[in-house]
Amino acid sequence: MPFSVYFLAICQALLMSGSSLLITASALVSLTLTDDKILVTLPLSLQFLAQMLTSIPASLLMGKWGRRAGFMFGSLFGITGGCLAVYAVFTTNFWLFAVASFSIGVFNGFGTYFRFAAVDVVAVSNRAKAISYVMVGGVIAAFIGPNLANFGRGMVDNIPFVGGFVYVTVLYVLIFIVLFFIKLPPASIVDLQHTGRPLKQIAMQPTFIVAVICGMLGYGVMTYVMTATPLAMHHHQHAFDQTAFVIQWHVLAMFAPSFFTGTIIQKVGVIKVMVTGAVLALICTLINLSGTSVWHFWVALVALGISWNFLFIGASTLLTETYKPEETAKSQALNDFMVFSMVTIASLSAGIFQNKFGWESVNIGGILFVGVILASIFWLVRMPVEKRLATKV
C-alpha cells in the first residue's frame, strides 16, 4: 500500500479525534451556554450542516486544485473554528460557539474526502482496502477524542470543557503539517475539460441509488442515536466519565473493523457486508429500548459503531463502481452532499426528539431508518446484474 494511504490514515485519525471530542462534549457544553434545551444540539447540527454545504464545492475545488491543496485550505477553517470555540466557552457565548462549530464543519466537508483520496493512488482491485486503511485511523480517535474531552474538562477552573477545544485546535494544526508529507495526484487536465456523462444519468443508476441510500441512512441512524446518547445518559444520572467511556468504545467500534472490512468485502461481497451493518443497527436500537444502564448504552453503541463501519465503507466501495475517472468529482460531491444532508437532519432531530419525547422515541425512529436500508438492498439484489449499472465502469 502506498505511503500516502498511511499519511491519509493519520489525517483521518486526527480529524476523527476532533470529531469524537466534539460529539462527547458539544451538547453538554451547550447546556452551560444556553438555558434552552431545544438548542443544545444546534452547534453539532451546524457542524454537520456546514459539512453538507461544503461537500460539493470541496470536491469541485479539489478537482481543480488537487486533493492536497484542497485539504490544506479546508484545515484553515478547522483551526479557526477551534480558536473561536475556545473564546466562545471562555466568554459563555452560545452563538459564537455555534459559529465555531460551523467553521469546523467546513473543514470536515473537505476531510470527508480523505477516504476517496486513497482510492486515487491504488489499483482498482485495492479500492476497498484503501478506504478501510484510511478509516483505520479512527481507531486512534477512539482513544484520543473522548479522553481529551475528559482531560480538557478540568484544564481551567470554573470553565468546564474549554481545554477540549484547545486540544481540537492543536489536532487541526497537526493535520495541516502532516499534509505537507502526502503525495497525491495533481488535478487532471482531462478531468477539468471532460466530465463524462450528465450527473442525472449517473445518479439514476440503481447501484448509485442504493449506495447513496445506505450511506445516507447508515450515517444518519448512527448520528441520530449517537448525538442523543450523551443527553440520554445525562438525563439518567450517569457521570460524564461514563459518557466519555461509552463514546470512546463507540468510536473504537466505528473504526476498528476497518482492519478487515475491506478484506471481508473482497471475500463475501459488499452487499452481505451492508446487510450485516443494517442488522447491527437494528440490534442497537433494540438494546437501547430494553434498558438505560451504562451496560445497555455501551453494548448498543458498540453495535452501532460496527454497523456504521460496514454500511459506510460498503456504500463508499459500492459508489466507486458507478462512475468513470472523469466523473469522480461530481459523483462523489453528490453522494457526500446527500449523506451529510441526512446527517444534519439526524443530529438536529436527535436533540429535539430526546428532549421532547424521550430516549424511546429516538430509537423507534432509528428502526425506521434501518427498514429503508434493508428494503433498498433487497430491491438491488432482486434486480438483474446487467441492469444495476447504466454503463459498466
C-alpha positions as CSV (number, residue, x, y, z in Angstrom):
1,M,0.0,0.0,0.0
2,P,1.5,3.5,-0.9
3,F,2.8,5.6,1.9
4,S,0.2,8.3,1.0
5,V,-2.5,6.0,2.2
6,Y,-0.9,5.7,5.7
7,F,-0.5,9.5,5.9
8,L,-4.1,9.9,4.9
9,A,-5.0,7.5,7.7
10,I,-3.1,9.7,10.2
11,C,-5.1,12.7,8.9
12,Q,-8.3,10.7,9.4
13,A,-7.2,9.8,12.9
14,L,-6.6,13.4,13.8
15,L,-9.8,14.6,12.2
16,M,-11.9,12.0,13.9
17,S,-10.2,12.6,17.2
18,G,-11.5,16.2,17.0
19,S,-15.0,15.0,15.9
20,S,-15.3,12.4,18.7
21,L,-14.3,15.0,21.2
22,L,-17.0,17.3,19.9
23,I,-19.5,14.6,19.9
24,T,-18.7,13.8,23.5
25,A,-18.7,17.4,24.8
26,S,-20.7,19.6,22.4
27,A,-24.2,19.1,23.7
28,L,-23.0,19.2,27.3
29,V,-21.1,22.4,26.6
30,S,-24.2,23.9,25.1
31,L,-26.1,23.1,28.3
32,T,-23.7,25.5,30.1
33,L,-24.1,28.2,27.5
34,T,-27.9,28.3,27.0
35,D,-31.0,27.7,29.0
36,D,-33.0,26.5,26.0
37,K,-32.6,22.7,25.9
38,I,-34.0,22.5,22.4
39,L,-30.9,24.4,21.2
40,V,-28.3,22.1,22.9
41,T,-27.6,20.0,19.7
42,L,-27.7,23.0,17.4
43,P,-23.9,23.6,17.3
44,L,-23.3,19.9,16.4
45,S,-26.1,20.1,13.8
46,L,-24.5,23.3,12.4
47,Q,-21.2,21.3,12.1
48,F,-23.0,18.7,10.0
49,L,-24.8,21.4,8.0
50,A,-21.5,23.0,7.2
51,Q,-20.1,19.7,6.2
52,M,-23.1,19.1,3.9
53,L,-22.9,22.5,2.3
54,T,-19.1,22.2,1.8
55,S,-19.2,18.7,0.3
56,I,-20.0,19.8,-3.3
57,P,-17.6,22.9,-3.5
58,A,-14.9,20.9,-1.7
59,S,-15.0,18.1,-4.2
60,L,-15.1,20.5,-7.2
61,L,-12.3,22.6,-5.8
62,M,-10.1,19.6,-5.3
63,G,-10.9,18.6,-8.8
64,K,-9.3,21.8,-9.9
65,W,-6.6,22.4,-7.3
66,G,-5.7,18.8,-6.4
67,R,-6.6,16.9,-3.2
68,R,-3.7,18.1,-1.1
69,A,-4.2,21.9,-1.8
70,G,-7.9,21.4,-1.0
71,F,-7.3,19.6,2.3
72,M,-4.8,22.3,3.4
73,F,-7.2,25.1,2.5
74,G,-10.0,23.3,4.4
75,S,-7.8,22.7,7.5
76,L,-7.6,26.5,8.0
77,F,-11.3,26.6,8.7
78,G,-10.8,23.9,11.3
79,I,-8.1,25.8,13.0
80,T,-10.2,29.0,13.0
81,G,-13.2,27.1,14.4
82,G,-11.1,25.6,17.2
83,C,-9.9,29.0,18.3
84,L,-13.4,30.5,18.1
85,A,-14.7,27.7,20.2
86,V,-12.1,28.3,22.9
87,Y,-13.1,32.0,23.0
88,A,-16.8,31.2,23.0
89,V,-16.6,28.9,26.0
90,F,-14.4,31.4,27.9
91,T,-17.0,34.2,27.3
92,T,-20.0,31.9,27.6
93,N,-21.2,32.9,24.2
94,F,-23.5,30.2,22.8
95,W,-24.0,31.8,19.3
96,L,-20.2,32.2,18.8
97,F,-19.8,28.6,19.8
98,A,-22.4,27.7,17.1
99,V,-20.3,29.7,14.6
100,A,-17.2,27.9,15.7
101,S,-18.9,24.6,15.1
102,F,-20.0,25.6,11.7
103,S,-16.4,26.6,10.8
104,I,-15.2,23.2,12.0
105,G,-17.8,21.6,9.9
106,V,-16.5,23.3,6.8
107,F,-13.1,21.5,7.4
108,N,-15.0,18.2,7.9
109,G,-16.6,18.8,4.5
110,F,-13.1,18.7,3.0
111,G,-11.8,16.0,5.3
112,T,-14.5,13.5,4.4
113,Y,-12.7,13.0,1.1
114,F,-9.6,11.5,2.8
115,R,-11.1,8.1,2.0
116,F,-11.6,8.9,-1.7
117,A,-8.1,10.4,-1.9
118,A,-6.7,6.9,-1.0
119,V,-8.7,5.4,-3.9
120,D,-6.8,7.8,-6.3
121,V,-3.4,6.2,-5.5
122,V,-4.2,2.4,-5.7
123,A,-5.3,-0.1,-8.2
124,V,-9.0,-0.8,-8.8
125,S,-8.7,-4.1,-7.0
126,N,-7.5,-2.5,-3.8
127,R,-10.1,0.3,-3.5
128,A,-12.0,-1.3,-0.6
129,K,-8.7,-2.0,1.2
130,A,-7.5,1.6,0.7
131,I,-10.7,3.0,2.1
132,S,-10.5,0.6,5.0
133,Y,-6.9,1.6,5.7
134,V,-7.8,5.2,5.9
135,M,-10.8,4.6,8.1
136,V,-8.5,2.6,10.5
137,G,-7.1,6.0,11.5
138,G,-10.3,6.4,13.5
139,V,-9.2,3.6,15.9
140,I,-6.7,6.1,17.3
141,A,-9.5,8.7,17.5
142,A,-11.5,6.4,19.8
143,F,-8.8,6.8,22.5
144,I,-7.7,10.4,21.8
145,G,-11.0,12.2,21.4
146,P,-13.1,11.3,24.4
147,N,-10.1,11.3,26.7
148,L,-9.1,14.7,25.5
149,A,-12.6,15.8,26.2
150,N,-12.3,14.4,29.7
151,F,-8.9,15.8,30.4
152,G,-9.8,19.2,28.9
153,R,-12.9,19.4,31.1
154,G,-10.8,20.5,34.1
155,M,-8.0,22.4,32.4
156,V,-9.3,25.8,33.5
157,D,-11.1,26.1,36.9
158,N,-14.8,27.1,36.7
159,I,-14.7,26.9,32.8
160,P,-15.6,23.3,32.0
161,F,-14.6,21.8,28.7
162,V,-12.6,24.8,27.4
163,G,-9.4,22.7,27.4
164,G,-11.0,20.3,25.0
165,F,-11.3,22.9,22.3
166,V,-7.6,23.9,22.8
167,Y,-6.9,20.3,22.0
168,V,-9.2,20.4,18.9
169,T,-7.2,23.3,17.6
170,V,-3.9,21.5,18.1
171,L,-5.2,18.4,16.3
172,Y,-6.2,20.5,13.2
173,V,-2.8,22.2,13.2
174,L,-1.1,18.8,13.1
175,I,-3.3,17.8,10.1
176,F,-2.0,20.8,8.3
177,I,1.5,19.8,9.0
178,V,1.0,16.1,8.0
179,L,-0.5,17.2,4.7
180,F,3.0,18.6,3.6
181,F,4.3,15.0,3.5
182,I,1.5,13.5,1.4
183,K,2.0,12.9,-2.3
184,L,-1.3,12.8,-4.2
185,P,-2.0,13.0,-8.0
186,P,-2.4,16.6,-9.3
187,A,-5.7,17.8,-10.8
188,S,-6.1,16.2,-14.2
189,I,-6.5,18.4,-17.2
190,V,-8.7,15.7,-18.7
191,D,-10.9,15.8,-15.6
192,L,-11.3,19.6,-15.9
193,Q,-12.2,19.5,-19.6
194,H,-14.2,16.3,-19.9
195,T,-16.7,15.5,-17.1
196,G,-18.3,12.4,-18.7
197,R,-22.0,11.6,-18.5
198,P,-24.6,14.0,-17.2
199,L,-24.9,13.8,-13.4
200,K,-28.5,12.8,-13.7
201,Q,-27.6,9.8,-15.8
202,I,-25.0,8.7,-13.2
203,A,-27.4,9.3,-10.3
204,M,-30.2,7.3,-11.9
205,Q,-28.2,4.0,-11.8
206,P,-29.8,1.6,-9.3
207,T,-26.3,0.8,-7.8
208,F,-25.7,4.6,-7.3
209,I,-29.1,5.0,-5.7
210,V,-28.6,2.2,-3.2
211,A,-25.1,3.3,-2.4
212,V,-26.4,6.8,-1.6
213,I,-29.4,5.4,0.4
214,C,-27.2,3.1,2.5
215,G,-24.5,5.8,3.0
216,M,-27.2,8.4,3.9
217,L,-29.3,6.3,6.3
218,G,-26.4,4.3,7.7
219,Y,-24.6,7.5,8.7
220,G,-28.0,9.1,9.6
221,V,-29.1,6.4,12.1
222,M,-25.6,6.4,13.7
223,T,-25.6,10.2,14.1
224,Y,-29.2,10.2,15.3
225,V,-28.7,7.7,18.1
226,M,-25.1,8.8,18.9
227,T,-26.0,12.5,19.3
228,A,-28.8,11.7,21.7
229,T,-26.7,9.3,23.8
230,P,-24.8,11.9,25.9
231,L,-28.1,13.7,26.6
232,A,-29.9,10.5,27.5
233,M,-27.1,9.4,29.8
234,H,-27.1,12.8,31.5
235,H,-30.9,12.5,31.9
236,H,-30.5,9.1,33.5
237,Q,-27.9,10.5,36.0
238,H,-24.8,8.8,34.5
239,A,-21.5,10.6,35.2
240,F,-19.6,12.4,32.4
241,D,-16.7,10.0,32.6
242,Q,-19.1,7.1,31.9
243,T,-20.5,9.0,28.9
244,A,-16.9,9.5,27.7
245,F,-16.3,5.8,28.2
246,V,-19.4,4.9,26.1
247,I,-18.4,7.3,23.3
248,Q,-14.8,6.0,23.3
249,W,-16.0,2.5,22.7
250,H,-18.5,3.6,20.1
251,V,-15.8,5.4,18.1
252,L,-13.4,2.4,18.5
253,A,-16.2,0.1,17.2
254,M,-16.7,2.5,14.3
255,F,-13.2,2.2,13.1
256,A,-11.5,-1.0,14.5
257,P,-13.4,-3.2,12.0
258,S,-11.6,-1.3,9.2
259,F,-8.6,-3.5,9.7
260,F,-10.6,-6.3,8.0
261,T,-13.7,-4.7,6.4
262,G,-12.0,-4.3,3.0
263,T,-10.9,-7.9,3.1
264,I,-14.4,-9.2,4.0
265,I,-15.9,-7.2,1.2
266,Q,-13.4,-8.8,-1.2
267,K,-14.3,-12.3,0.0
268,V,-18.1,-12.2,0.6
269,G,-19.2,-9.2,-1.4
270,V,-20.2,-5.7,-0.5
271,I,-24.0,-6.5,-0.3
272,K,-23.6,-9.0,2.5
273,V,-21.4,-6.6,4.5
274,M,-24.0,-3.8,4.2
275,V,-26.9,-6.2,5.2
276,T,-24.8,-7.2,8.3
277,G,-24.4,-3.5,9.1
278,A,-28.1,-2.8,8.9
279,V,-28.9,-5.8,11.2
280,L,-26.4,-4.5,13.7
281,A,-28.1,-1.1,13.7
282,L,-31.4,-2.8,14.4
283,I,-29.8,-4.7,17.3
284,C,-28.5,-1.4,18.7
285,T,-32.0,0.1,18.8
286,L,-33.5,-3.0,20.4
287,I,-30.8,-3.0,23.2
288,N,-31.5,0.7,23.9
289,L,-35.2,0.0,24.1
290,S,-34.5,-2.7,26.7
291,G,-32.8,-0.6,29.4
292,T,-30.8,2.5,30.3
293,S,-27.9,1.2,32.4
294,V,-24.3,2.1,31.4
295,W,-24.1,-1.5,30.1
296,H,-27.1,-1.0,27.8
297,F,-25.6,2.2,26.4
298,W,-22.2,0.6,26.0
299,V,-23.3,-2.6,24.1
300,A,-25.7,-0.7,21.9
301,L,-23.2,2.0,20.9
302,V,-20.6,-0.7,20.1
303,A,-23.1,-2.4,17.8
304,L,-23.9,0.9,16.3
305,G,-20.3,1.7,15.6
306,I,-19.7,-1.6,13.8
307,S,-22.9,-1.0,11.9
308,W,-21.7,2.3,10.7
309,N,-18.4,0.9,9.6
310,F,-19.9,-1.8,7.5
311,L,-22.5,0.5,5.9
312,F,-20.2,3.4,5.3
313,I,-17.3,1.5,3.9
314,G,-19.6,-0.8,2.0
315,A,-21.6,2.2,0.5
316,S,-18.4,4.1,-0.4
317,T,-17.0,1.0,-2.1
318,L,-20.3,0.4,-4.0
319,L,-20.3,4.0,-5.1
320,T,-16.9,3.7,-6.8
321,E,-18.4,1.1,-9.2
322,T,-20.9,3.7,-10.6
323,Y,-18.6,6.4,-12.2
324,K,-15.7,6.8,-14.6
325,P,-12.5,8.6,-13.6
326,E,-13.6,11.9,-15.3
327,E,-16.9,11.7,-13.4
328,T,-15.3,11.3,-10.0
329,A,-15.6,14.9,-8.6
330,K,-19.3,15.4,-9.3
331,S,-20.3,11.9,-8.4
332,Q,-18.6,12.0,-5.0
333,A,-19.8,15.5,-4.4
334,L,-23.5,14.5,-4.9
335,N,-23.0,11.4,-2.7
336,D,-21.5,13.3,0.2
337,F,-24.0,16.2,-0.1
338,M,-26.8,13.7,0.2
339,V,-25.1,11.8,3.1
340,F,-24.4,14.9,5.1
341,S,-27.8,16.4,4.4
342,M,-29.2,13.4,6.2
343,V,-26.6,13.6,9.0
344,T,-27.5,17.3,9.6
345,I,-31.2,16.4,9.9
346,A,-30.5,13.4,12.1
347,S,-28.3,15.4,14.5
348,L,-30.8,18.2,14.9
349,S,-33.7,15.8,15.2
350,A,-31.9,13.8,17.9
351,G,-31.9,16.7,20.3
352,I,-35.5,17.6,19.7
353,F,-36.8,14.1,20.0
354,Q,-34.7,13.3,23.1
355,N,-35.8,16.5,24.9
356,K,-39.5,16.4,23.7
357,F,-40.3,12.7,23.5
358,G,-37.5,10.8,25.2
359,W,-35.0,8.1,24.5
360,E,-37.5,5.5,23.4
361,S,-38.8,7.7,20.6
362,V,-35.2,8.2,19.3
363,N,-34.7,4.5,19.0
364,I,-38.0,3.8,17.4
365,G,-37.1,6.4,14.7
366,G,-33.8,4.5,14.2
367,I,-35.7,1.3,13.4
368,L,-37.5,3.2,10.5
369,F,-34.1,4.2,9.1
370,V,-32.9,0.6,9.1
371,G,-36.1,-0.6,7.4
372,V,-35.4,1.6,4.4
373,I,-31.8,0.5,4.2
374,L,-32.8,-3.2,4.1
375,A,-35.6,-2.5,1.5
376,S,-33.2,-0.7,-0.8
377,I,-30.6,-3.5,-0.7
378,F,-33.3,-6.1,-1.3
379,W,-34.5,-4.1,-4.3
380,L,-31.0,-4.1,-5.8
381,V,-30.3,-7.8,-5.2
382,R,-33.6,-8.7,-6.9
383,M,-32.6,-6.7,-10.0
384,P,-30.7,-8.5,-12.9
385,V,-26.9,-7.7,-12.7
386,E,-26.8,-6.1,-16.1
387,K,-29.5,-3.5,-15.1
388,R,-27.7,-2.3,-11.9
389,L,-25.3,0.0,-13.8
390,A,-26.3,2.1,-16.8
391,T,-22.8,1.9,-18.1
392,K,-20.2,-0.6,-16.9
393,V,-17.4,1.4,-15.3
